[in-house]
Amino acid sequence: MIAIVSLLAIGILSGLNIPNKLEVKTSFSAGRPWHQIVFQPAYLVALFGSVTGYGIMILGMTATPIAMRHVHHELGSIATVIQLHVLGMFLPSFFTGNLISRFGTLKIMFAGLLLFACYITSALSGTHFFSFAVSLIILGVGWNFLFIGSTALLTGTYTVVEKAKAQAINDMTVFIIGLACSFSAGALVDIFGWYTMNIALVPWVMLSALSLLWLHKKTAKKT
């Protein structure tokens, strides 16, 4: 199957025409100091949105198989739930960019947070297969909206020569949080349980939503 997908990718990429552009070299010494970039309101909100999206998604995705085994679901059922989750993560990418262009970055990020709230609600509805499946699909779509929206917001906070330092700080922070959530998922489910772990995510989602509202008001005042 991997070979077939690779061959299809070769056919698609062979027809891709990317115009040549002058490549601008970037470095950590170019442009503004890193702290002037990072402490912009839009950068902070974009970073927190990415951290929230990645952290909650990895926590839910990693904890789900463990929680499902605790309630005696078969490995086949667990695999199906994770497959559905991955589809939820990446299928929306075909139209997320168009949604951002039409409705704006902050609205799509907020939609991602609403989907995270729906994920938590669904996760608390029970431990049967349907509950896990629906929860993980919603979690995947929520991650897609929030993470892509946050990435789009981030790109407007730096110049071309500042790209290296701006993206490096963002990516390092996001993946540190993702790593921490991945390693802690099993312990959280084992110590606190599936329900408590998800309830504990509510303040995180609410804080991220408040940051979006704060940036929206701040932007509205400038206009």
TASUL-V196396 format. One record per run of one state. SS is the DSSP state (H for helix, E for strand, L for the rest). FROM is the first residue (numbers start at 1). LEN is the number of residues. If there is no record, write none. Layout:
# TASUL-V196396
ss:from:len
SS:FROM:LEN
SS:FROM:LEN
This chain:
# TASUL-V196396
ss:from:len
L:1:1
H:2:13
L:15:19
H:34:5
L:39:2
H:41:30
L:71:4
H:75:16
L:91:2
H:93:11
L:104:1
H:105:19
L:124:5
H:129:26
L:155:5
H:160:33
L:193:1
H:194:6
L:200:2
H:202:21
L:223:1
